Amino acid sequence: MTRVLITGFAPFGGASVNPSWQAASLVAAEPPAGLTATAVELPCVFGKSLDTLRDALRAETPDLVLCLGQAGGRPGVTVERVGLNVDDARIPDNAGRQPIDEPVIPDGPAAYFSTLPVKACVAAMRRAGVPAAVSNTAGTFVCNHVAYGLGHLVATEFPHIRGGFAHVPWAPEQVPDGTAPSLPPATVAHGLRALLATAARTAAGQDLKVTEGATH
């Protein structure tokens, strides 16, 4: 059995829910065949989120890690290709912190690439009927903080783990007037199961050789 750790964030920015945690909980309750999954909620706080993630990695000893965050306005699940070593918060986190142009890890490399097969994962979600795309920016808020921090943890403390980050859209309840894209968490979870099953059976360092780039 492949052991999976899947994380989502607590609500932030005045919201009452975070669809990343809703989807993570659904996947952990009903993981794909051949996988076991544990869901952990991360605080939407710089620094503390990585402490919680490190503790979960030590406690759960997973084979795969998928961290999730909310990206309001995106129409589908976006698998992040890279995390950058910068915190530049447009709004305060849930502890009131608002770092500007600070490194996630002092003296760390400029970026970490996901060690999941991002293009194969996107293709799997599309086959499952869930809109998905490769993303080349995880922003500069706590989501990117965790995306980069996970890469650093894998590179320095947990080399046996493969992991990456994905953003999920708003849940319908967050946009009741329908003026922005949204997806039900159950639909997101369906796509994430396809993502995880594909990641589990894809050898490390392998991915589809297909175009998923962007011009801007």
N, C-alpha and C positions, 0 to 999 in steps of 0.2 A: 504494500500500500504506500502510495506517495503521500507524504505528510505536507499539508498546506497551511500556512498562516495567512489569513486575509484580514486586513485592517480597514477601518473607516474612521472618519472624524466625528467628534461631537459637533452639534450645531454651533454656528458662529455668525457674527454680523447681525444679530438680532433675530435670526431664524429659530423656529421651534423644532425643526427636524434637519437632519443631514442625510440625503439619499445615499451617500457613500456608506454610512453605517447601516442604513436599512438594507441595502443590497448585500453587504458583507454578512449580515446576520442571516439572511435568507440562504446564501450559498453555504454557510457553515451548517445550517440546519438540514440542508439537503445537498450534499456535495456530489460531484460526478462519480460514476462508478470507478472503483479502483483508487479513489482518493479519500483521505480523511481531512477534515478542515476545522480549524479553530479560528473564531473571529475575536478580534481585540479592538476596542474603541480607543483611538488616540485622542488626547486633548489637543485642541486647536491652539497650541501654545509653542512658540519657538523654544527649542531646547528640551522642554519637558516631553514633547512628542517623541523625540529621539531616545530619551531615557526610557520611556514606556516601550518603545519598539525594541530596544536592546534587551530589556527584561523579558519581553515576550519571546524573542529569538532564543534566549538562553533557556527559558522554561519549556518551550514547545519543540525545540530542535527540528524545525521543519526542513523539508527538501526544497520547497518552493515558497516564495513570499510574494503576495500581491497586495500592495498598498493602494487604497482608493481615496479619492477626494472629489469634492463637488466643483464643477465648472459650469456655473449658471450661464446660459446662453448658447452653449454648445449643443448641437442637435443629436449627438450620439455619444457612445462610449469612445473615448480617445486614449489609446495606449501611448504612453510617453516614451520617446526614444532616449531622452537625455535629461539629467538633472544638473543644474548649474550651481557653482559654489558662491551663491550670493543670496542674501536676504535683503529685500527692498520692499517694505510693507506699505501698501497704499492705505490700509486701515489697521488699527491695533488688533492684536490677537486677543484671545479670551482672558489673558492676564493683563491686558493693557499695554503690552510691549509693542513697539513699532520700530524695529531696527531699519536703518537706512544704509545701504551700500556696505553691509557687513558680511564677512564670509560665514558660510555655514560651519566649515571646519577651517580654522586658521592654518595656513600653510598646506592645505589640501590641494589636490589638482583642480584645474579649472572646471572640470566636468566629469561625470560618470555616465556611461551608457548603460541602459538596461541590459541585464543578462537573460531576459526572456526573449523568445523569438517574436518580436513585436509584429512583424508583417504576417506571420503565420497565425498569430493570435487574432489579428484584425480579420483575416480571411475566414477564420473559424466562426467568429461572431456574425459576420455577414451571412455565412451559410445557415446559421441558426435563425436568421431573420431579424437580427438586431443591428441597427445602424452603428457603424464603427469606422474609425480612421486612425492612422498614425499621427501623433502630434509631436512637434519639434520644440514645444515650449510648455513647461509645467508652471509658468508664471514665476513670481518671485516671493510668494507668500508662504504659508506653512506647508502647502502641498509640495512645492519645489524643495523646501527645507527637508521634508521627509524623503522625497525622491532622491535627492543628493545624499542625504544621510544614510539611507538604505544602501546606496552604492558604496559608500565609505565603509559601512559595517561589513558588507560582503567582502570588500577588498582587503580589509585589515583584521577582522575578527572571525568571520564566518565564511571561509573560502569554499566550503562544501555546498553553500546555499546559492540558488539562482533566484533572482527577484527583480521586480520592477514596479512601476506605478501606472495607474490608469485613472482618468477623470470620468465622472459620470454626470449626466445632465441633471437639471432640476427635476424633482418629482412633480407630478401634476398639481398636488395640493399647494405647491409653492407659487404657482402661476395660475390661479383659478380663473383669471380672465382670458387665458389662452394667448397672451400677447408675446410669449417667448416659448422656445422649444422645451419639451419636457418628455420624460419617459417614466412609466411606472417602475418602481424598484423591482417588482417581480420580473419585468421584461429585461431590465438590466442584469438581474441575477441569472436569468436564462442565458444571456450572452456570456457572462463571466464563467459559467460552468463550461461552456464550449472553449473559452480562452484557456482555462486551467487544464482541461483535458488535453488540449493541443500542446500546451507548454510541457506537460508531464511526459508526453511521448516523443517530444522533439529533443534530439541530442544537444548537449551544450555546444554553443557556437554555431549551430545550424539555424537557417531561416529561409524563407522563400526569397527568391531573387526576382522581385516584382517591383514596379514603380509605385512608391507611396510618398514621393517627395513633394515639395511645395516650392513655388516661385517667390513667395514672400511670407 
